[in-house]
Amino acid sequence: MSEQISGVVETLDDLDPAEFFNARRDQVVLAVRITPVFGALDLSLVMAVVDAANKAGFALVREQTFRDEWLICVFDAYEDQD
């Protein structure tokens, strides 16, 4: 059974793609901050996390807001295609 990781990404500095998205894992669950700025959601951090996941071979498969400040994101590793 592969390792699963959960983590919190509040700022871009918290995003460590090598730590979160690596070959030992099949699934990663991250809470990404989406704090509203001037009445609008700031999704730039979510975009950076999704881009890093895609580059590492993970796809966003589910997401759910938590309160109004967080987006819970579930990433699954791409299946090997031999």
Wavefront OBJ file of the C-alpha trace (Angstrom):
o trace
v 0.000 0.000 0.000
v 1.388 3.404 -0.890
v 1.859 6.298 1.456
v -0.751 9.088 1.592
v 0.081 12.587 2.758
v -1.997 15.476 4.002
v -0.793 19.017 4.427
v -1.596 22.699 4.612
v -0.517 25.302 2.082
v -1.115 28.832 3.370
v 1.410 30.629 1.164
v 3.528 29.845 -1.876
v 6.478 29.345 0.507
v 4.634 26.370 2.063
v 4.450 24.588 -1.290
v 7.212 21.970 -1.583
v 6.332 19.883 -4.659
v 9.156 17.400 -4.027
v 7.826 16.722 -0.521
v 4.117 16.581 -1.325
v 4.110 14.988 -4.767
v 6.555 12.110 -5.084
v 6.568 8.606 -6.513
v 5.957 6.908 -3.135
v 2.425 8.306 -3.020
v -0.761 7.498 -4.862
v -2.812 10.241 -3.223
v -2.204 13.649 -1.656
v -4.740 15.702 0.324
v -3.946 19.386 0.792
v -5.783 22.275 2.400
v -5.047 25.375 0.308
v -5.845 28.854 1.605
v -8.284 30.836 -0.575
v -8.865 33.782 1.737
v -11.056 36.384 0.086
v -9.240 39.560 -0.899
v -11.417 42.637 -1.356
v -14.535 40.483 -1.594
v -13.139 38.118 -4.251
v -11.451 34.745 -3.846
v -7.725 34.592 -4.530
v -7.213 31.372 -6.484
v -3.609 32.051 -7.550
v -2.257 29.777 -4.799
v -4.634 26.989 -5.842
v -3.445 27.383 -9.433
v 0.199 27.103 -8.332
v -0.553 23.939 -6.322
v -2.460 22.322 -9.218
v 0.329 23.230 -11.671
v 2.969 21.709 -9.352
v 0.864 18.563 -8.939
v 0.370 18.178 -12.704
v 4.104 18.555 -13.357
v 4.761 15.824 -10.766
v 2.236 13.427 -12.295
v -0.783 14.062 -10.049
v -4.275 15.139 -11.061
v -6.829 17.075 -9.011
v -9.722 14.631 -8.566
v -11.856 16.261 -5.861
v -12.146 19.580 -4.090
v -14.369 20.953 -1.356
v -14.478 24.318 0.357
v -13.974 24.390 4.106
v -15.338 27.453 5.801
v -14.678 30.370 3.471
v -10.902 30.288 3.811
v -9.797 26.858 2.584
v -10.121 24.560 -0.402
v -9.512 20.898 0.407
v -7.873 19.334 -2.670
v -7.425 15.616 -3.328
v -4.798 14.662 -5.893
v -4.299 11.172 -7.332
v -1.202 9.989 -9.136
v -1.613 9.333 -12.836
v -1.939 5.642 -13.549
v 1.063 4.028 -15.216
v 0.418 3.288 -18.833
v 2.748 0.467 -19.868
l 1 2 3 4 5 6 7 8 9 10 11 12 13 14 15 16 17 18 19 20 21 22 23 24 25 26 27 28 29 30 31 32 33 34 35 36 37 38 39 40 41 42 43 44 45 46 47 48 49 50 51 52 53 54 55 56 57 58 59 60 61 62 63 64 65 66 67 68 69 70 71 72 73 74 75 76 77 78 79 80 81 82
